[in-house]
Amino acid sequence: MLSKTFTAYIIGIEAHLIEVEVDITARGLPHFSIVGLPDTSVKESKDRIKAALKNVGFHFPLKQITINLAPADLKKEGSSFDLPIAIGIISAEGILKFDKTNDHLLAGELSLDGKLKPIKGALPIAIEAKRLGLKGVILPKDNAPEAAVVKGVAIYGFESLPQVIEFLCSTTTADPYTVDIESVMSQYSIYEDDFSDVKGQEHAKRALEVAAAGSHNVLMIGPPGSGKTMLSKRLPTILPPMTFEEALETTKIHSVAGLLKNGQSLLATRPFRSPHHTISDVALIGGGQIPRPGEVSLAHNGILFLDELPEFKRNVLEVLRQPLENGVVTVSRAIATVTYPAQFVLISALNPCPCGYYGDTRHQCTCTPGIITRYRSRISGPLLDRIDIHINVPAVPYKELSNDYTGEKSERIRQRVISARQVQLSRFTNEGIFANGQMKTRHIKKYCKLSEDAHRLLDTAIQRLGLSARAYSRILKVSRTIADLDNSQDIKGHHIAEAIQYRTLDRGQV
């Protein structure tokens, strides 16, 4: 007898419908085969399914069983096929009559005692079910809160295989799992850190406010212990709150990667990813035999922090150029080509020299000029070209560390950032970008109008400081953001002056 159930498989961050066809015949010797390009984890499902069916009271048929996962030319992996295959076997055997397998999508991993274990990618699966017009999705109970943020499709979460069988046979009823989106966004959008925790470093705080307001990439230079990491971790707290659409897209990536906590519906705080400098290019950009999202995609809509930037391998840093330029990353493999979103703010940090104390008045630097030059030259020109702001972060003196002064809270800084972002959103309505940091040459010419004193100051700076053409465009972009924070239509002299301060590491000066 033949039966058919529906499930979904994740490619990139999108789910694709899979038909699970089960054929059982009594002719010939007992045999169990799964076709349709299954990987090892899918092939092993037959042993989990046999044990689960036996332990919940079903007799596993000793017949020829053929499972086809269609489309057959798409490689399948993972354990989420356990539940639809088990239901398909019971249906094909004619033991029970299921009423809801044609309009519901099933996904779940089975344990040997018939319990349902959580899977990856429940949110994209629910989105695909809604797109297909199906009535509902049947998932493990732990995945229900995540999938239920998708409105327009019923989400059912169950703890065991018998509960699913009873529901499909219509012998019991179950209420769809629901979540209050506003309550969830409020619950998961609380940050533990605050800018008021940082002592001193007012110049660096201001630079990060400008970076947040214009979505500018930042490079911080300072000795060990000066607070570079502490400042970076607090940057998400002054970025604009995530919209529901941003939270949904970010949650999809983390869901596919299996990084959501059980019971978490949405990722409503901006991600902060800080990979170690020993990371590989595949782990950073994404990839593998079956492509998986890397750190740049996990940082989507948030912050990617690279500490000790020169210590990263050269080939690892070079792969950052595509996502920094385009906001997406394309991973090509023999079986698939996948594009992941990767719109993030890059915050990088380095010591001024290998020993870390060049320019520090309290420690003696042991590095020669040649060693310092080679150390800084590990950062390629094309990568540095995509970083708008360079700032010095000196060691904090004891007087500032020991006083009781608390700096400005993140919430106040965030309000200024939000106001500046609103100006930019209005400005770039039909331009395909949303922040000054994304401006191209044509945008700079159109929107960066300088006053007369700003023209004179920038001309003097380029002549006397030897600033490059690269620095020129970066200064204009940053000064446009400073002017937006100042609620100024034109870029004035003091906006240019502040932007020039944020170009301390132009390569012509090293």
Order of alpha helices (4+ residues) and beta strands (2+ residues): beta-beta-beta-alpha-alpha-beta-alpha-beta-beta-beta-alpha-beta-alpha-beta-alpha-alpha-alpha-beta-alpha-alpha-beta-alpha-beta-beta-alpha-beta-alpha-alpha-beta-beta-beta-alpha-alpha-beta-alpha-alpha-alpha-alpha-alpha-alpha
